[in-house]
Structures are given as C-alpha cells and as structure tokens.
C-alpha cells in the first residue's frame, strides 16, 4: 500500500514505523521538509520525505492526517483537490483545557475533515491511545492484542484501514459510520481525563464482557455472590 503521512510528530513516527516494517511505501510530509527528512531517516526502510502538497498529489492509497485538530482541517482544505478519492485516516483528538471537547457539540473532528475535503473518504481510528502505546511492537496487554475501533462510511476505505490496524499488531473493531466518530473523540476526552486528571485506570470502568449486557452465566453469578 502507498501511504502518505501528513505530520512529523510522535503519532506520525509511531504509525509510520509499523507500516514501513510491514512493507508499505510511506511518504512523510510536513510544512518543514527538513523535519520530514529527519523523521523519514529515523523511520528508515522505504520511508521518504516530501512537502505536504507533493505527498497529497502522489498516488497514495491512504493519507494519515497526524496533525492537531484545527491545523489538520486547514491543511486538508488547502489540499482538497489533490486528496479527492483518497482515504483520509484521522487520528486527532479535539481535546482542550479541562479535558473538554473543542468541537463543543458541533460536528466531530473527523466530520469536519470530511467537509474540508468532500471528495475523500475519511476514517477515524488510532485516537484512543498515547503515541507511546503505538510505539509498542506490538501493543499486546495480558496476551490480548489492543482493539482499535474504526468509524467510516466507505467499505473500501474501511478495509484498507483494517489492514493497517493489523499491521500495527492490533485488532480492528467495527465502530459504525463516520457519524459515530464523535463518540470515539468523546471517549478519548473521558479516558484522558481519567488517566491524567484523576489517575484512574480507564479499563476499570467497564465490566467483563459476560456482564456487559446483563446476560451472566451461572458460574459468573455464583462467583459474584448475592446482591
């Protein structure tokens, strides 16, 4: 797969490194081509550097938008013609001071990205974890690969992103259409507030699967004890 990466910070490096190791052709792009060149050197393999417009105009299958909320929308709007028909993978989190959503009840960051480049196919993924998790090789916890929810409307685009999730060593999970991307962004805001603000393990707020829908096995009821 040919992958363009818009951005030169931690998320760009973490994901690009996995995809290069998986054999994909990765072009890393930034406003500062020097930074893109240095990142491409660190990633190694077949990674190469380019300016934003050059990367967008290339024959990419997927373009990762690894830019802060707002900046990504501006960049994509400027490149919208070159990005027509391409898969745009959005990993941003519109979270501001006080762990509040910057979208403030409006369209999600992913939906705003889709409006900025209406001819593209936007998919939301990779937004629920810090870049350090994505640097793991692979992200496996207690013997179970990390699950990555994916939201999008185009099946071809979703299929490509599912492949990229597996190349990171994770398990893709159906998250619904792009209209549900805001739920992923809100979940990220909640998780960040728990992790950073309260020092609480976000995994502790959800029961095991056998309890989640109320259908508890006889063995689980016995273990849980009387109510």
N, C-alpha and C positions, 0 to 999 in steps of 0.2 A: 504494500500500500504506500502511496505517496502522501506524506503528512506535512502540512505547514504548521509552524508553531509561532503565534504572534505573542511575543513577550520573552523576556530574558531573565526573569526572576526564578524563585525556588520551584514553583509548580511546573513551569516550563522545563526546567532542568530535570526534575524528578521523573516526569512522564516521558519526556523525550528520551531519556536514558533507557528506560524499559523498552520503548518502541524500536530504538536502534538495535538493541540486543536481540529483539525479535525478528530483525531483518527488514524493517521498514525503511524507506528512504525519507529522511527527516530534514526539512529546511527550517532553520531557526531564524526568526526575523524580529527586528526591533528598530525603533527610530534611530538608535545609536548602533550603527553597523559594527563598530568596534566591540561593543558588549556582546552582540550576536556572534561575532567571530570567536571571542574568548569562550563563550558558552559552548559553541559547536566544538571547540578544541577539547573542552572538559568532557563533553558527552562522548566524543570520539566516534569510532566506526565510520559510518557513511554520512554522519551529520554534516551539514554545510550551513553557511550563514548567508543572509541576504537582507535587503531593506524590506519594509512592510509591503510596499506595493509590488515589488518583484516577487515576493513569496506568494502574495494573493493572486497575481496574474499567472503564476505557474500552474501546471496541470495537476493540482492536488486533489486527492480523494477526500481528505478530511483536513480541516483547519482548526486547530485548537486555539481558542481565544483565552490566553492565560494573562489577562490584564485586569487591573482593578475595575470595579463597577463604575460606570460613567466613562472612564477612559476607553474601555473596550467598545462601548456603544459609539463613541465618537470615531474611533479608528475604523470600525466596521462600516459605519455610514459613509465614510470617505472612500472606502474600498468596495462599496456595494456592487458596482458593475462587475469588477473582477471576481467577486465572490458568488456571482449568480450560478446556481446549480450545484454549488459545493455544500458539503456537510460542515456546519459550524458547531464545534463542540465547546460548550460553555461550562467552565468550572468555577465561575466567580461567585462570591458571596457578598450581597449588598448589605453588609452589617456595619453599623457605625457606633458612635459613643453610646455607652449604656447597653450595648448588645441589641440595639434596635434595628429593625429592617429599614433601610434607606428608601425602599420602594414605597413605604407608607401607604399600603392599601391599594396602590396602583398596580399596573402590570408588573409581572416578575421581571427580574433582570434578563432572563432567557427570552421572554416575550418581547421585551424592548429591543433585544439584539435582533430578533426576527423582524421587527418593524424597521430597524435600521438597514437591514439587508433582505428585503422581501423576496428576493429570488433564491435565497439559500434555504437549507434545511437544518434548523437549529435543534440540537440535542443537549439536554442538561445532564451532567454526570461529574463525578470526581470532586464534588463540592463539600462533602461531609467530613473530610479529614485534613489534618495539617500536612504540609508538604513532607514532613519527616516520615509520616506513615507511607506515603507513596514512594519514598526512597528505599523502603524495605524490599528485600529480594528473596521471597515475595512477602506481601502483607498477610501473614497467617497468624492467627491467635488461638491458642489452645487446640491446635491441629485443624482449625477450620479457616479456610480462605475468607478474607474480608468480602462481604457482599456490597455491591455498588448499584444503587438504584439509578435507573435511566429513564428520562422523560423525553418524549418526542413524538412527532406525528407521521414521519415518513419511514416506512418499513426498511427501505434500503439503507437509509442513514442510521437507523437503529441497529441494523445488522452489522454495519461497519464499526460502530461504537462498541457493540458487544464483543467483537473480535479484539478491539483494543483493550477492553477491560480484562479479557482473559490473558492478553499478552503481559499485563501487569501482574498476573498471578491471582486475580480476583474473580469473583463470581457475579456476572451481571444479573440484575433483578429488574423485572418489569415495574416501572413506576407510573405508567399511564402516559397520557398525551402531554403536550407542552403546556396545556392549561394547568397541569399539576406541578409544574416546575417550581411555582411559588411555595408549595408545601415543602419541597426539598430545601429551599432557601430559608424558610421559617424554621425548619428542623435544625439547620446549621446554626441559626441565631440562638435557638434554645440550647443546643449542645455546647456552643462556645460559652454561653452564659453559665452553664453548669460547670464545665471544666475549668474555665478561667476565673469566673466570678465567685463561684461557690465551692470550688474544689470537690465537686461531686462527680462520681463516675456515671456518665450518661447511660451506660449499659444497665445500671441498677434500677432504672425507672421502668423497665419493661419486663413482664413476667416471661417465663419459658413458653415455648410455642404451645405446649399441651394445655396451658392455662389461658392463652390469649383470647380465645373465642368462647370460653366457658365450657368447652367440651373436655372435661377432665377424666382421665381414666380411673378405674377403680383403685389401681395401685397408687396413683398420684393423690387421690382423695385420702387414702389411708395414711400416706406419708404426711399430708398436710395437717391431718388431725381434725378435731371438732372445731366448729366455728362458734 
